[in-house]
Structure formats: C-alpha cells, structure tokens
Amino acid sequence: MAAATTDGEEPGAGPTGRVGGAGSFASSRRVILAGALALAALTGAALWSTFATRPEPSIPTHGRVVRLLTMERPFPDGGRYPGDPFIGPEACRDCHPAETALHWRSGHARTLSSAAWRKLARQVDHTTVADPERPEVSWEYRFADDRLYVGRRTPSKLEELVAEYAFGSGQHAVTFVNVENAETPRILEHRMTYYARTRSFGLSPGHDAVPRPPGLTPLGGYPPPSDAWSCFACHSTQVSTGPGLRIDEDRLIPNVSCERCHGPARAHVEAAARNAPTDALKLPFGPGRGYTAEQVIGQCGMCHRHPGKPGVGPLDPENPHLARFQPVGVLQSRCYRESGGGFSCVTCHDPHDRTSRDRPAYNATCVSCHEAGSPQAGSASASTSTSAPAHDRPRSAHGLPCPVEPTGDCVACHMPPVDAGQGVLFADHWIRVRRRPDASARQAPGRQ
C-alpha cells in the first residue's frame, strides 16, 4: 500500500500527474468547508424558525364520555338501590300518554344531557370560533369517536378537552360543563356557549362581567360548590341520593321529569297497578291538592327563581336581567296581586308542554280575564291559554276597546321580549306597559 504524501500529492502521482498542486487543493478544501458551514447555518436557521413558530405539543386531553340514566341507560326496574322511591319517566306513559307526549317535546325533557348525545355536537363539528375578547385565541370543535372535543388554541399551544355535559334545552342556549370532582363538587363551566338565536358561539353568561368574578380561567369558570350543585339540581330530577352537595353521577336522574314536579312516583305506580283507592294514588304535588297560585309559582320558582334567591338582584322594573326570572316578574305584576290568588304560571302555560309561541292564544287569555262582565275578570283563574276563548273585539283592562293596540296584541305592549344578556330574549313577566307600538295613540291604558 502506497504511503500517504505530506505535500498534497495524490499517492503515486508524478509532477505531471498532479490534480492542481498543493496550494490549489488546500484552497478547495477551504471552499468545501465554508460551504458546509454555510449549509449548516442555513439548516439551523430553518429549524429554529420552524420550532419557534410551531405551536407546542397539545396538552393531553381530559374529560370523559358520560352515559346518563333514562337517556343512554335505562332506569333499573327495581330502582337504583333498595327502597328507591323514584321509578323513572317511562313508567308514567302507560296511564298518562298525552301528558308524557307533551313533556317529551318540552324543554324540560332535554335540559341536561351528555354532550356527545346532543345533535349539536355533530352540527358544530369542524367549527372554529374566535374568542370575543382575545383575538389571538380561537376555539375549535370537533366530533370524533363519539366525543365532542373542545380546543382552545393560542399561538403557542392547543389545550383540548372532551365536553362531558350539555346544559340547556337549546331553545335559548347550550353550555358545556365538565365535572372535575363530584364530591366537592367542582365543575368547569365552559367559557363559550352556543346561542340558538344567532346560531353561533359567544361568551357564557357572566364570563364578560366586570370586575371579573373569582373562579374564571382561560377555559371557563369554576362556580362555588353550592352553585355547582344548584346547576345540576335545577337541570335534574335528582342529583344525589345522599346528604351534602355531592353529584352522584351514577344515580343522577337528568332533566326535569314528571317526578321532579309531582314527587317520587314508585308508590303511585304500584298503587295504580293493584287498583288501589284514589287516595292512595295521590302524589306530593299534583291535581286535587288545592294548591294556591303562590304555591304553584313557588314550585316553578325553585329553578326559574323567586324573589330573594341568590342572583336575582334588586327588584327594579327596568332591570333587564329580571326578564330571565319569570316568577319574579309575575309576583310583582298587578295580574297576580289583584287576582285574588288565582293567577299563576299555569294560567298561561301548560306545565307539561313546551313553551307555546301562539301569540293569539296568549292574548285571548288576557282578554278572558280583563273583559268587562267576564266571570274571570279580577280573578285570573282561567286554566291555560289553549282553552281560553277567542274574542273578536279586544278590550283593555277596564273593559273598554283598547285605544293603543286595536289588533288586540296585549303581549306586544305588556310582555315584550327583553334582552337579558348575550342576545337571549325573554318575555317580560312583570306584566305592565313597557312600550307602546303606536306613539301617536290617543290614550294609553292604565299602567299594568
């Protein structure tokens, strides 16, 4: 094997066989080395640029797929535990098919569900929404593997979670919630809520408050344990079978079913099956009990709010926030105060059915009480709007033809829709004149 040279010659080459001489070869090596260094520098710069602008790896997904009784799982035939007084909504259908059919289409029947169970979960698949307050943040929704994934993307990272519960019937809005600790309880109310009126996402109620309430985080809010439990309590028939504020997810009965208003019905159903006397069929709350209007309003007000309950605020007739709490307004109205104990929520609403949008029927109910000479005048004891008589000639509260709204649209003047926040409209139940459709009317009726 030829020995290596020290002057840059190729091994075995004579003076005329040199490639370029020692100086030329050294120069070539310097060029190659410089090129390699330049290439390395460019490669490093490219890699630095890539990693500097690429979002960090996603934070691991958290959240579960929940399966709820009476929806994804049947209510156990023998009850959830020995001696369970509840029997589940399906048991009511055999004897009360009409009421059950009405209830199944109502908002009460779908006010709480697993997030993945809702049709909305599929409708928002591949939706990206800009955060209303933070332009650098976006929210991404995708439905995959029977899960609704909610992602919060920033320039540096993507934080994703599986939405567990969906609160709200969808008539006004749907808010997603995750239970992080059922014992405390600790729940995360998602920052973004879906609003039906605009068919889009916006900030959840209270998340835009100034100053910021405690518990708000980039992903959403953590209400105090008592408020967290109340959220489930008002969207369920029963939250827990034990004491305290625990959310018993295995035994939770979702939605406002028959037994939420009438009471546990296992004994009632068993008595009916053995043809027991009528007295044995009575439920804690129901027909034949002789409830007053105040008691009926109190029953509805347990969730739709009652004066004095937390969050209602001052009873200011111009406070738009109160439109969200219908019983509060009803109790302040002259219709209730001067009805002799006859005017309540069920005067205008069928408690089993979804909220009617039949404006003429509501107006007929108003006239049935206020028409001069009517047996109901001064005592708003008519049953519901569906049974109220029709009238060709609208009357005012004083029994005279209405000088302001000749078409007889009482609701337009006395119960107009009010924006209670986030563009959600509620009929004002503090029944009075809020606006007049015709400012040039000759004379307005007395203030309601």
C-alpha positions, 0 to 999 in steps of 0.5 A, spaced: 500 500 500 502 506 497 504 511 503 500 517 504 504 524 501 505 530 506 505 535 500 498 534 497 500 529 492 495 524 490 499 517 492 503 515 486 502 521 482 508 524 478 509 532 477 505 531 471 500 527 474 498 532 479 490 534 480 492 542 481 498 542 486 498 543 493 496 550 494 490 549 489 487 543 493 488 546 500 484 552 497 478 547 495 478 544 501 477 551 504 471 552 499 468 545 501 468 547 508 465 554 508 460 551 504 458 546 509 458 551 514 454 555 510 449 549 509 449 548 516 447 555 518 442 555 513 439 548 516 439 551 523 436 557 521 430 553 518 429 549 524 429 554 529 424 558 525 420 552 524 420 550 532 419 557 534 413 558 530 410 551 531 405 551 536 407 546 542 405 539 543 397 539 545 396 538 552 393 531 553 386 531 553 381 530 559 374 529 560 370 523 559 364 520 555 358 520 560 352 515 559 346 518 563 340 514 566 333 514 562 337 517 556 343 512 554 341 507 560 335 505 562 332 506 569 333 499 573 326 496 574 327 495 581 330 502 582 337 504 583 338 501 590 333 498 595 327 502 597 328 507 591 322 511 591 323 514 584 321 509 578 323 513 572 319 517 566 317 511 562 313 508 567 308 514 567 306 513 559 302 507 560 296 511 564 298 518 562 300 518 554 298 525 552 301 528 558 308 524 557 307 526 549 307 533 551 313 533 556 317 529 551 317 535 546 318 540 552 324 543 554 324 540 560 325 533 557 332 535 554 335 540 559 341 536 561 344 531 557 351 528 555 354 532 550 356 527 545 348 525 545 346 532 543 345 533 535 349 539 536 355 536 537 355 533 530 352 540 527 358 544 530 363 539 528 369 542 524 367 549 527 372 554 529 370 560 533 374 566 535 374 568 542 370 575 543 375 578 547 382 575 545 383 575 538 389 571 538 385 565 541 380 561 537 376 555 539 375 549 535 370 543 535 370 537 533 366 530 533 370 524 533 369 517 536 363 519 539 366 525 543 365 532 542 372 535 543 373 542 545 380 546 543 382 552 545 388 554 541 393 560 542 399 561 538 403 557 542 399 551 544 392 547 543 389 545 550 383 540 548 378 537 552 372 532 551 365 536 553 362 531 558 355 535 559 350 539 555 346 544 559 340 547 556 334 545 552 337 549 546 331 553 545 335 559 548 342 556 549 347 550 550 353 550 555 358 545 556 360 543 563 365 538 565 365 535 572 372 535 575 370 532 582 363 530 584 364 530 591 366 537 592 363 538 587 367 542 582 365 543 575 368 547 569 363 551 566 365 552 559 367 559 557 363 559 550 356 557 549 352 556 543 346 561 542 340 558 538 338 565 536 344 567 532 346 560 531 353 561 533 358 561 539 359 567 544 361 568 551 357 564 557 353 568 561 357 572 566 364 570 563 364 578 560 362 581 567 366 586 570 370 586 575 371 579 573 368 574 578 373 569 582 373 562 579 374 564 571 380 561 567 382 561 560 377 555 559 371 557 563 369 558 570 369 554 576 362 556 580 362 555 588 360 548 590 353 550 592 352 553 585 355 547 582 350 543 585 344 548 584 346 547 576 345 540 576 339 540 581 335 545 577 337 541 570 335 534 574 330 530 577 335 528 582 342 529 583 344 525 589 341 520 593 345 522 599 346 528 604 351 534 602 352 537 595 355 531 592 353 529 584 352 522 584 353 521 577 351 514 577 344 515 580 343 522 577 336 522 574 337 528 568 332 533 566 326 535 569 321 529 569 314 528 571 317 526 578 321 532 579 314 536 579 309 531 582 314 527 587 317 520 587 312 516 583 314 508 585 308 508 590 303 511 585 305 506 580 304 500 584 298 503 587 295 504 580 297 497 578 293 493 584 287 498 583 288 501 589 283 507 592 284 514 589 287 516 595 292 512 595 294 514 588 295 521 590 302 524 589 306 530 593 304 535 588 299 534 583 291 535 581 286 535 587 291 538 592 288 545 592 294 548 591 294 556 591 297 560 585 303 562 590 304 555 591 304 553 584 309 559 582 313 557 588 314 550 585 316 553 578 320 558 582 325 553 585 329 553 578 326 559 574 327 563 581 323 567 586 324 573 589 330 573 594 334 567 591 341 568 590 342 572 583 336 575 582 338 582 584 334 588 586 327 588 584 327 594 579 322 594 573 327 596 568 332 591 570 333 587 564 336 581 567 329 580 571 326 578 564 330 571 565 326 570 572 319 569 570 316 568 577 319 574 579 316 578 574 309 575 575 309 576 583 310 583 582 305 584 576 298 587 578 295 580 574 297 576 580 296 581 586 289 583 584 287 576 582 285 574 588 290 568 588 288 565 582 293 567 577 299 563 576 304 560 571 299 555 569 294 560 567 298 561 561 302 555 560 301 548 560 306 545 565 307 539 561 308 542 554 313 546 551 313 553 551 307 555 546 309 561 541 301 562 539 301 569 540 293 569 539 292 564 544 296 568 549 292 574 548 285 571 548 287 569 555 288 576 557 282 578 554 278 572 558 280 575 564 280 583 563 273 583 559 268 587 562 262 582 565 267 576 564 266 571 570 274 571 570 275 578 570 279 580 577 280 573 578 285 570 573 283 563 574 282 561 567 286 554 566 291 555 560 291 559 554 289 553 549 282 553 552 281 560 553 276 563 548 277 567 542 274 574 542 273 578 536 273 585 539 279 586 544 278 590 550 283 593 555 283 592 562 277 596 564 273 593 559 273 598 554 276 597 546 283 598 547 285 605 544 293 603 543 293 596 540 286 595 536 289 588 533 288 586 540 296 584 541 296 585 549 303 581 549 306 586 544 305 592 549 305 588 556 310 582 555 315 584 550 321 580 549 327 583 553 334 582 552 337 579 558 344 578 556 348 575 550 342 576 545 337 571 549 330 574 549 325 573 554 318 575 555 317 580 560 313 577 566 312 583 570 306 584 566 305 592 565 306 597 559 313 597 557 312 600 550 307 602 546 307 600 538 303 606 536 306 613 539 301 617 536 295 613 540 290 617 543 290 614 550 294 609 553 291 604 558 292 604 565 299 602 567 299 594 568 
